[in-house]
Amino acid sequence: MGCGIWRSAPGLAPLKAQSRASAFVTMLLIVTYLFYCLAAYCDSRSRALLQRHSLGDSTAGFTVSGIRGNGTDTGIWSGTQPPEWLLGAAGTKQLPQAIIIGVKKGGTRALLEFLRVHPDVRAVGSEPHFFDRFYERGLQWYRSLMPRTLEGQITMEKTPSYFVTREAPRRISSMGGYTKLIVVVRDPVTRAVSDYTQTKSKNPGLPSFENLAFKNTSLGLVDTSWGAVRIGIYAKHLENWLQYFPLSHFLFVSGERLVSDPAGEVGRVQDFLGLKRIITDKHFYFNQTKGFPCLKKPEGSSRPRCLGQSKGRPHPPIPQRALQRLRDFYRPFNLKFYQMCGQNFGWD
């Protein structure tokens, strides 16, 4: 009887329907609220990350594994070098304001990787070779290779062969006379042996170092047509560059000090580029196995950042007589180079 009364109660069905509709609307509002909260959080995190990068916060330390940022070789991004997809439309592609123009086997890769720790440096990872191999493709093509930069950041690239390419100074100067030029130099004898070691690793059948370095081993006549020897005549190459750029546009970095005091040499580069000295001793440690400094692992990364296995190869034994002949050959060129650049690198 009671059940019958409830079934027959007038207006009960509309009340139950209204209750269901109210519950549905309430749930919909809750889901919508949660969605917008999550979206706002993600957006704020992205904006905060970009802001920290543009302000030069070197403590960002975020790491994304398995993502290739522009020009990176490791597939790991530290917070100081956000990938292209994160910068998006916020950045623009600029022609480089600074170029590492040389020299091969002098330490250019190490310097570039050290500089990329700086939040205000954006650099192409691979060597563009625009001014020596692909100049006919035009400046627009060259610009397209550059990473996006935010206001206040510097665009850089490195191609060590520019220093010994006769046309490179004229071509770079035509891009604009404002370009800053960095040259990493090293004892030319040690550099030649390192150059030979790299070539021999790719071509095991290569003749001996002495046979390539000398026209006549008994007379000790140096063969300057061999690239490994020719690159080390720094004074000759610099003369060509000084026809197009004043000396004030150059910074000469010691390859030896880049190993013994990386923070000091990188500090000089930061000053030259007009950057705050963010990269310091705390960023480096000396790798005893490789024999050169490496970057300490970024916060959140499982490993430090060292150059690849192709760097730091042991040199083959070269007769002391051959090395001394090369030192005698380079000595007058070294002294002239010291005078031209105003630095004594102590190779003699």
LINRA-V56953 format. One line per field, one symbol per residue. psi: psi as a letter, one per 20 degrees, with the letter a starting at -180 (. if undefined). Layout:
psi=???
This chain:
psi=ghhhgghjpqjgghghghgggghggggghgggghghggghggghgghhggghghikoijgjqpoqjporojqiijppqiimqrhhhgcihrqpqqpiqpoirrpkikhgggghghihpijppqpgrohkgihhkhiirhggghhiqqqqrpiqppqrpnhihhjohigggghhihpjippppooqqohghggggggggghhhnhjprqgghhhphohhikopniiphhghhimhgghhgghiihqqhiiqpopohghhghmhhgghghggghikqqnhoahiiqqpohghjrqrpqpqpiqiqroqrrhiqkqpqqppphgghhhhghghghhgghggggikqoiki.
